[in-house]
């Protein structure tokens, strides 16, 4: 992912999506889940988060805060993309 991809996340019209009913959601491209699927399924629990304290430029924090009220999730996503690109 690059910076343009990260910005695309912010273009989602969540208000419109939240107002949609189940009947308005197009699920035609999702195959049905049969017994074989569940027999082979693996439970994956989310990784736990670790609280850290770090020093970040104030202008950077202000920018992330202006993007989204859950700005810490955006910072987490950016750090993951950076680390994944260098693994």
Residue pairs with C-beta under 8 A, 6 or more apart in sequence:
1 81
6 74
6 77
6 78
6 81
9 77
10 67
10 68
61 71
64 71
64 72
64 74
64 75
65 71
67 74
68 74
